[in-house]
Amino acid sequence: MTDWRDDRIGSAHRGENPLVMARMRGGFAVVGDTQHLPGYSLLLTDDATVDHLSDLDWERRREFLFDLSLLGEAVERACRPHGLRRVNYEVLGNSIPVLHGHVHARYVWEPPDKIGGPVWRYPKDVRNDAAHAYADERHGELRGAITAELTRLMELAYAT
């Protein structure tokens, strides 16, 4: 049996990706596999053949970027009580050849040598430490808060 991680977009379409928080116009909002910085989320395109943002026509591109901003706003609202400093957005695609956008919550309690730069300044072994792996019992409450905020924002945004 194939692991859902081997086909994150297909598994999201089939309802088998357990990290999906919401289906959006521009793709799937998912909570990150790792929660080194709590609230880390991504927007995955809903089309596994899309590699670059420029592969989308202008309407789909607007939807993707707007939905990424909605996800970021939901993360911001949900993480504010936890010492949120700001939200960082990134569309990289250097290691996974499928369009996706990162939403990183950044906090006042981060080390001074890390707080002013990109999340990638944290060593990979720290970011991906098994102790930070997403688990409902540790991260489910925050994930629920992000999902609730995202649902409210989508209702407002998509009503227009």
N, CA and C of each residue as an Amber inpcrd file, in Angstrom:
protein
   480
   0.8440000  -1.1850000   0.0000000   0.0000000   0.0000000   0.0000000
   0.8860000   1.2430000   0.0000000   0.5400000   2.2000000  -0.8120000
   1.2990000   3.4330000  -0.9300000   1.0020000   4.3570000   0.2450000
   2.0370000   4.9690000   0.7630000   1.9030000   5.9350000   1.8410000
   1.3530000   7.2370000   1.2540000   0.4370000   7.9000000   1.9410000
  -0.1680000   9.1400000   1.4550000   0.8920000  10.2040000   1.1860000
   2.0340000  10.1430000   1.8930000   3.1070000  11.1250000   1.7110000
   3.7400000  11.0250000   0.3220000   3.6220000   9.8820000  -0.3200000
   4.1830000   9.6940000  -1.6490000   3.3550000  10.3760000  -2.7340000
   2.1310000  10.7430000  -2.4000000   1.2360000  11.4190000  -3.3490000
   0.3260000  12.3450000  -2.5460000   0.9060000  13.4250000  -2.0490000
   0.1740000  14.3190000  -1.1480000  -1.0500000  14.9520000  -1.8070000
  -0.9280000  15.3110000  -3.0680000  -2.0490000  15.9550000  -3.7550000
  -3.1250000  14.9240000  -4.0960000  -2.7250000  13.7930000  -4.6520000
  -3.6980000  12.7400000  -4.9450000  -4.3980000  12.2630000  -3.6880000
  -3.6340000  12.1000000  -2.6100000  -4.2420000  11.6490000  -1.3480000
  -5.1790000  12.7120000  -0.7880000  -4.8860000  13.9910000  -1.0490000
  -5.8070000  15.0590000  -0.6160000  -7.1070000  14.9690000  -1.4070000
  -7.0110000  14.7590000  -2.7080000  -8.2110000  14.6090000  -3.5390000
  -9.0500000  13.4070000  -3.0840000  -8.3880000  12.3440000  -2.6550000
  -9.1010000  11.1330000  -2.2260000  -9.5640000  11.1920000  -0.7660000
  -9.2440000  12.2770000  -0.0640000  -9.6130000  12.3940000   1.3450000
  -8.7430000  11.5540000   2.2540000  -7.5320000  11.1980000   1.8030000
  -6.6370000  10.3300000   2.5720000  -5.4490000  11.0610000   3.1850000
  -5.2870000  12.3400000   2.8910000  -4.1760000  13.1100000   3.4410000
  -4.6410000  13.6740000   4.7870000  -4.1130000  13.1640000   5.8990000
  -4.6000000  13.5610000   7.2160000  -4.1970000  14.9760000   7.6260000
  -3.3450000  15.6290000   6.8590000  -2.9100000  16.9690000   7.2190000
  -3.7520000  18.0720000   6.5850000  -4.6910000  17.7080000   5.7080000
  -5.5360000  18.7070000   5.0510000  -6.4360000  19.3810000   6.0840000
  -6.3980000  20.7130000   6.0640000  -7.2820000  21.5090000   6.9170000
  -8.4840000  22.0190000   6.1350000  -8.2770000  22.3310000   4.8480000
  -9.3780000  22.8770000   4.0530000  -9.0800000  22.7340000   2.5660000
 -10.1370000  22.5720000   1.8140000 -10.0610000  22.6240000   0.3500000
 -10.3330000  24.0670000  -0.0170000  -9.4150000  24.6710000  -0.7460000
  -9.5530000  26.0600000  -1.1440000  -9.6370000  26.1420000  -2.6570000
  -9.9710000  27.3030000  -3.1730000 -10.0330000  27.4620000  -4.6240000
  -8.6750000  27.2020000  -5.2800000  -7.5940000  27.6010000  -4.5910000
  -6.2660000  27.4770000  -5.1540000  -5.5370000  26.1980000  -4.7970000
  -6.1630000  25.3350000  -4.0170000  -5.5120000  24.0900000  -3.6330000
  -5.9620000  23.5820000  -2.2770000  -5.0470000  22.9320000  -1.5820000
  -5.3410000  22.3420000  -0.2740000  -4.4810000  23.0050000   0.7960000
  -5.1230000  23.5230000   1.8290000  -4.4100000  24.0520000   2.9910000
  -4.0900000  22.8720000   3.8920000  -2.8130000  22.7140000   4.2210000
  -2.3840000  21.6090000   5.0740000  -1.5310000  22.1370000   6.2160000
  -1.6010000  21.4610000   7.3410000  -0.6940000  21.7510000   8.4420000
   0.6230000  21.0440000   8.1260000   1.7240000  21.6450000   8.5170000
   3.0330000  21.0950000   8.1930000   3.3530000  19.8040000   8.9200000
   4.1320000  18.9530000   8.2640000   4.5870000  17.6950000   8.8700000
   5.3430000  17.9550000  10.1610000   6.0830000  19.0490000  10.1710000
   6.8580000  19.4160000  11.3560000   6.3050000  20.7210000  11.9130000
   6.3180000  20.8330000  13.2090000   5.7980000  22.0220000  13.8790000
   6.8870000  22.6450000  14.7440000   8.0970000  22.7040000  14.2010000
   9.2140000  23.3410000  14.8900000   8.8130000  24.7520000  15.3250000
   8.2050000  25.4860000  14.4160000   7.5700000  26.7530000  14.7410000
   6.0670000  26.4960000  14.6180000   5.3710000  26.4170000  15.7480000
   3.9600000  26.0170000  15.7450000   3.1050000  26.8560000  14.7970000
   2.2690000  26.1480000  14.0410000   1.3850000  26.7880000  13.0900000
   1.8680000  26.6930000  11.6570000   3.0710000  26.1440000  11.4560000
   3.6020000  26.0110000  10.1040000   2.5820000  25.2970000   9.2260000
   2.2550000  25.9320000   8.1050000   1.2340000  25.4120000   7.2020000
   1.6830000  25.6180000   5.7580000   1.0090000  24.9300000   4.8570000
   1.3150000  25.0590000   3.4410000   0.0370000  25.0800000   2.6270000
   0.1250000  25.6710000   1.4510000  -0.9310000  25.5640000   0.4580000
  -0.3560000  24.7320000  -0.6800000  -0.9470000  23.5730000  -0.9180000
  -0.5430000  22.6950000  -2.0110000  -1.4480000  22.9580000  -3.2090000
  -0.8700000  23.0540000  -4.3910000  -1.7000000  23.1360000  -5.5790000
  -2.5810000  21.8860000  -5.6420000  -3.6900000  21.9750000  -6.3330000
  -4.5570000  20.8030000  -6.4740000  -4.2680000  20.0270000  -7.7580000
  -3.2370000  20.4650000  -8.4860000  -2.8730000  19.8280000  -9.7510000
  -1.4030000  19.4360000  -9.6920000  -1.1390000  18.1460000  -9.5810000
   0.2300000  17.6480000  -9.4140000   1.1230000  17.9020000 -10.6240000
   0.5650000  18.3410000 -11.7390000   1.3860000  18.6360000 -12.9120000
   1.9090000  20.0710000 -12.8900000   1.4440000  20.8740000 -11.9330000
   1.8690000  22.2750000 -11.8400000   3.1400000  22.3610000 -11.0110000
   4.2020000  22.8310000 -11.6440000   5.5110000  22.9390000 -10.9960000
   5.7930000  24.3810000 -10.5740000   5.5290000  25.3160000 -11.4460000
   5.8450000  26.7260000 -11.2200000   4.5700000  27.5410000 -11.1050000
   4.6470000  28.6250000 -10.3870000   3.5100000  29.5350000 -10.2910000
   3.0790000  29.9850000 -11.6840000   4.0530000  30.1990000 -12.5480000
   3.7540000  30.6500000 -13.9130000   3.1190000  29.5610000 -14.7790000
   3.0400000  28.3220000 -14.2830000   2.3190000  27.2720000 -15.0080000
   0.8090000  27.4800000 -14.9310000   0.3650000  28.2640000 -13.9690000
  -1.0630000  28.5380000 -13.8100000  -1.4680000  29.7140000 -14.6910000
  -2.6880000  29.6540000 -15.2480000  -3.1660000  30.8340000 -15.9600000
  -3.4040000  31.9450000 -14.9230000  -3.6220000  33.1430000 -15.3730000
  -3.6740000  34.2820000 -14.4610000  -4.7630000  34.1540000 -13.4090000
  -5.8950000  33.6330000 -13.7770000  -6.9920000  33.4870000 -12.7960000
  -6.6070000  32.4940000 -11.7000000  -6.0850000  31.3500000 -12.0900000
  -5.6660000  30.3360000 -11.0990000  -4.4970000  30.8450000 -10.2520000
  -3.6240000  31.6100000 -10.8670000  -2.5020000  32.1920000 -10.1410000
  -3.0130000  33.1530000  -9.0630000  -3.9840000  33.9960000  -9.4290000
  -4.5920000  34.9120000  -8.4440000  -5.2350000  34.1270000  -7.3100000
  -5.9490000  33.0580000  -7.6660000  -6.5960000  32.2370000  -6.6330000
  -5.5660000  31.6200000  -5.6950000  -4.4940000  31.0830000  -6.2590000
  -3.4800000  30.4410000  -5.4320000  -2.8560000  31.4510000  -4.4660000
  -2.4290000  32.5800000  -4.9760000  -1.7660000  33.5730000  -4.1200000
  -2.7370000  34.1920000  -3.1170000  -3.9680000  34.4130000  -3.5290000
  -4.9560000  34.9430000  -2.5850000  -5.2270000  33.9160000  -1.4830000
  -5.3710000  32.6620000  -1.8490000  -5.6020000  31.6260000  -0.8460000
  -4.4030000  31.4720000   0.0830000  -3.1940000  31.6330000  -0.4400000
  -2.0090000  31.6080000   0.4180000  -2.0870000  32.7400000   1.4440000
  -2.5740000  33.9050000   1.0110000  -2.7150000  35.0240000   1.9540000
  -3.7980000  34.7460000   2.9910000  -4.8770000  34.0820000   2.6030000
  -5.9200000  33.7200000   3.5700000  -5.3850000  32.7340000   4.5990000
  -4.6230000  31.7520000   4.1370000  -4.0250000  30.7890000   5.0540000
  -3.0910000  31.5080000   6.0250000  -2.2980000  32.4420000   5.5180000
  -1.4090000  33.2010000   6.3790000  -2.1650000  34.0230000   7.4090000
  -3.2610000  34.6160000   7.0060000  -4.0690000  35.3960000   7.9500000
  -4.6710000  34.4940000   9.0180000  -5.0920000  33.3030000   8.6310000
  -5.6340000  32.3540000   9.6080000  -4.5530000  31.9380000  10.6090000
  -3.3460000  31.6770000  10.1080000  -2.2240000  31.3270000  10.9900000
  -1.9360000  32.4920000  11.9300000  -1.9180000  33.6930000  11.3890000
  -1.6650000  34.8800000  12.2070000  -2.6720000  34.9900000  13.3500000
  -3.9360000  34.8700000  13.0370000  -4.9800000  35.0010000  14.0580000
  -4.8850000  33.8920000  15.1090000  -4.6500000  32.6730000  14.6610000
  -4.6070000  31.5340000  15.5880000  -3.3510000  31.5430000  16.4590000
  -2.2540000  32.0490000  15.9330000  -0.9760000  32.0000000  16.6510000
  -0.6980000  33.2470000  17.4900000  -1.4750000  34.2740000  17.3220000
  -1.2700000  35.5180000  18.0670000  -1.1790000  35.2870000  19.5790000
  -2.0420000  34.4660000  20.1830000  -1.9510000  34.2580000  21.6390000
  -0.6840000  33.5250000  22.0910000   0.0810000  32.9960000  21.1450000
   1.2700000  32.2060000  21.4740000   2.5710000  32.9960000  21.2920000
   2.4560000  34.3230000  21.1790000   3.6470000  35.1560000  21.0340000
   4.0430000  35.4110000  19.5930000   3.0690000  35.4110000  18.6900000
   3.3590000  35.6410000  17.2770000   4.0300000  36.9970000  17.0840000
   5.0570000  37.0080000  16.2750000   5.7440000  38.2470000  15.9010000
   5.3180000  38.6830000  14.5030000   5.2870000  37.7240000  13.5700000
   4.8500000  37.9770000  12.2000000   4.6510000  36.6610000  11.4680000
   4.1810000  36.7410000  10.2440000   4.0160000  35.5650000   9.3940000
   4.8860000  35.7530000   8.1590000   5.6490000  34.7340000   7.7960000
   6.4710000  34.7430000   6.5850000   5.8240000  33.8420000   5.5390000
   5.8850000  34.2800000   4.2910000   5.3480000  33.5320000   3.1630000
   6.4900000  33.2060000   2.2070000   6.4640000  31.9980000   1.6400000
   7.4750000  31.6130000   0.6590000   6.8760000  30.6520000  -0.3720000
   7.2560000  30.8480000  -1.6140000   6.9850000  29.8900000  -2.6800000
   8.3600000  29.5570000  -3.2410000   8.8650000  28.3730000  -2.9190000
  10.2360000  28.0150000  -3.2750000  10.2820000  26.9610000  -4.3760000
   9.9310000  25.7370000  -4.0640000   9.9180000  24.6830000  -5.0660000
  11.2650000  24.1280000  -5.4510000  12.2740000  24.3160000  -4.6170000
  13.6000000  23.8290000  -4.9610000  13.7880000  22.3360000  -4.7350000
  13.0490000  21.7650000  -3.8030000  13.2540000  20.3420000  -3.5190000
  12.0450000  19.4810000  -3.8520000  10.8800000  20.0680000  -3.9540000
   9.6710000  19.3250000  -4.3290000   9.1140000  19.9870000  -5.5890000
   9.1070000  19.2980000  -6.7140000   8.7120000  19.9050000  -7.9870000
   7.2060000  19.9840000  -8.2130000   6.4990000  20.4510000  -7.2050000
   5.0600000  20.6910000  -7.3110000   4.7970000  22.0220000  -6.6080000
   4.0090000  22.8720000  -7.2160000   3.7460000  24.1890000  -6.6430000
   3.1560000  24.0750000  -5.2450000   3.7710000  24.7830000  -4.3110000
   3.2680000  24.8630000  -2.9420000   3.8010000  26.1370000  -2.3070000
   3.0550000  26.6780000  -1.3720000   3.4680000  27.8740000  -0.6570000
   3.5820000  27.5780000   0.8180000   4.6270000  28.1160000   1.4370000
   4.8780000  27.9310000   2.8640000   4.3370000  29.1260000   3.6460000
   3.7690000  28.8700000   4.8120000   3.3530000  29.9120000   5.7450000
   4.0190000  29.5900000   7.0760000   4.9480000  30.4570000   7.4760000
   5.7020000  30.2510000   8.7070000   5.2850000  31.2770000   9.7490000
   4.7810000  30.8280000  10.8790000   4.5610000  31.7110000  12.0200000
   5.9190000  31.9710000  12.6560000   6.1900000  33.2210000  12.9690000
   7.4440000  33.5980000  13.6250000   7.0880000  34.2260000  14.9680000
   7.9070000  33.9720000  15.9640000   7.5550000  34.2820000  17.3470000
   8.5660000  35.1760000  18.0550000   8.0800000  35.9060000  19.0500000
   8.9370000  36.7780000  19.8560000   9.9290000  35.9740000  20.6790000
   9.6340000  34.7160000  20.9550000  10.4960000  33.8850000  21.7980000
  11.5980000  33.1620000  21.0290000  11.7200000  33.4050000  19.7350000
  12.7870000  32.7720000  18.9620000  14.1480000  33.3580000  19.3500000
  15.2220000  32.5910000  19.1780000  16.5690000  33.0870000  19.5070000
  16.9090000  34.3370000  18.6890000  17.6040000  35.2950000  19.2850000
  17.9450000  36.5390000  18.5840000  18.6920000  36.3280000  17.2590000
  19.5100000  35.2830000  17.1610000  20.2580000  35.0490000  15.9250000
  19.3970000  34.4320000  14.8190000  18.1850000  34.0330000  15.1470000
  17.2880000  33.4220000  14.1520000  16.0930000  34.3130000  13.8110000
  15.6840000  35.1510000  14.7400000  14.4220000  35.8750000  14.6180000
  14.3880000  36.8360000  13.4280000  15.5430000  37.3810000  13.0480000
  15.5650000  38.3690000  11.9860000  15.7520000  37.8140000  10.5960000
  15.8480000  36.5150000  10.4540000  16.0980000  35.9340000   9.1370000
  15.0660000  34.8970000   8.7570000  15.2900000  34.2550000   7.6280000
  14.3500000  33.2200000   7.1830000  14.4050000  31.9930000   8.0940000
  13.3300000  31.2390000   8.0820000  13.2380000  30.0400000   8.9220000
  14.3520000  29.0520000   8.5880000  14.8770000  29.1280000   7.3820000
  15.9030000  28.1950000   6.9290000  17.2340000  28.4130000   7.6460000
  17.3470000  29.4790000   8.4550000  18.5600000  29.6620000   9.2690000
  18.6460000  28.6270000  10.3890000  17.4890000  28.0810000  10.7550000
  17.5220000  26.9850000  11.7250000  18.1090000  25.7690000  11.0170000
  19.0170000  25.0500000  11.6620000  19.5690000  23.8530000  11.0180000
  18.4670000  22.8510000  10.6640000  18.6400000  22.1630000   9.5540000
  17.6460000  21.1980000   9.0870000  17.3560000  20.1320000  10.1400000
  18.3820000  19.6780000  10.8500000  18.1560000  18.6460000  11.8660000
  17.3310000  19.1760000  13.0330000  17.3470000  20.4820000  13.2760000
  16.5040000  21.0870000  14.3130000  15.0670000  21.2100000  13.7980000
  14.9180000  21.7580000  12.5850000  13.5790000  21.9390000  12.0000000
  12.8420000  20.6150000  11.8510000  13.5760000  19.5680000  11.4860000
  12.9480000  18.2820000  11.1980000  13.1030000  17.2600000  12.3140000
  13.4980000  17.6900000  13.4740000  13.6470000  16.7950000  14.6130000
  12.3160000  16.0730000  14.8720000  12.3880000  14.7840000  15.1330000
  11.1780000  13.9780000  15.3870000  10.3430000  14.5430000  16.5310000
  10.9780000  15.2540000  17.4440000  10.2500000  15.8560000  18.5670000
   9.2590000  16.9170000  18.0850000   9.4590000  17.4490000  16.8750000
   8.5810000  18.4800000  16.3330000   7.5780000  17.9360000  15.3100000
   7.5720000  16.6330000  15.0850000   6.6550000  16.0480000  14.1110000
   5.2170000  16.3310000  14.5150000   4.3840000  16.6360000  13.5210000
   2.9840000  16.9220000  13.8170000   2.3400000  15.7310000  14.5130000
   1.6260000  16.0120000  15.5860000   0.8480000  15.0030000  16.3070000
  -0.3970000  15.6870000  16.8480000  -1.5540000  15.0820000  16.6280000
  -2.8120000  15.6710000  17.0890000  -2.7890000  16.0200000  18.5700000
  -2.2090000  15.1210000  19.3710000  -2.2260000  15.3580000  20.8180000
  -1.4130000  16.5840000  21.2220000  -0.3980000  16.9390000  20.4590000
   0.4170000  18.1240000  20.7780000   0.0080000  19.3580000  19.9820000
  -0.4510000  19.1630000  18.7580000  -0.6810000  20.2930000  17.8580000
  -2.1280000  20.4350000  17.3940000  -2.9750000  19.5070000  17.7860000
  -4.3470000  19.5060000  17.2900000  -5.1520000  20.7380000  17.6560000
  -4.9300000  21.2650000  18.8490000  -5.6850000  22.4500000  19.2720000
  -5.3470000  23.6490000  18.3870000  -4.0630000  23.8680000  18.1250000
  -3.6600000  24.9800000  17.2650000  -4.1270000  24.7410000  15.8330000
  -4.0010000  23.5170000  15.3620000  -4.5010000  23.1950000  14.0210000
  -5.9970000  23.4950000  13.9260000  -6.7470000  23.1290000  14.9530000
  -8.1810000  23.4100000  14.9720000  -8.4680000  24.8960000  14.9310000
  -7.6660000  25.6800000  15.6450000  -7.8500000  27.1340000  15.6460000
  -7.5420000  27.7220000  14.2690000  -6.4830000  27.2240000  13.6150000
  -6.1550000  27.6900000  12.2650000  -7.2810000  27.3270000  11.3020000
  -7.7660000  26.1040000  11.3920000  -8.8400000  25.6450000  10.5110000
 -10.1020000  26.4770000  10.7070000 -10.4470000  26.7730000  11.9600000
 -11.6430000  27.5740000  12.2460000 -11.4960000  28.9820000  11.6700000
 -10.3250000  29.5920000  11.8560000 -10.0840000  30.9320000  11.3000000
 -10.1260000  30.8900000   9.7800000  -9.5250000  29.8690000   9.1930000
  -9.5060000  29.7430000   7.7420000 -10.9190000  29.5700000   7.1930000
 -11.7210000  28.7860000   7.8570000 -13.1120000  28.5830000   7.4320000
 -13.8690000  29.9070000   7.4350000 -13.7030000  30.6940000   8.5080000
 -14.3650000  32.0060000   8.5860000 -13.8940000  32.9330000   7.4680000
 -12.5830000  32.9560000   7.2480000 -12.0500000  33.8290000   6.2100000
 -12.5070000  33.4230000   4.8180000 -12.5600000  32.1170000   4.5520000
 -13.0290000  31.6540000   3.2360000 -14.4970000  32.0230000   3.0280000
 -15.3010000  31.8910000   4.0760000 -16.7150000  32.2660000   3.9510000
 -16.8590000  33.7330000   3.5720000 -16.0590000  34.5870000   4.2060000
 -16.0980000  36.0210000   3.8830000 -15.5430000  36.2900000   2.4970000
 -14.4010000  35.7530000   2.1880000 -13.7230000  36.0450000   0.9300000
 -14.4450000  35.4760000  -0.2780000 -14.9640000  34.2730000  -0.1440000
 -15.6000000  33.6240000  -1.2820000 -17.0440000  34.0820000  -1.4970000
 -17.5900000  34.8060000  -0.5220000 -18.9630000  35.2930000  -0.6520000
 -19.0290000  36.4710000  -1.6160000 -17.8850000  37.0990000  -1.8670000
 -17.8810000  38.2860000  -2.7280000 -17.6660000  37.9290000  -4.1660000
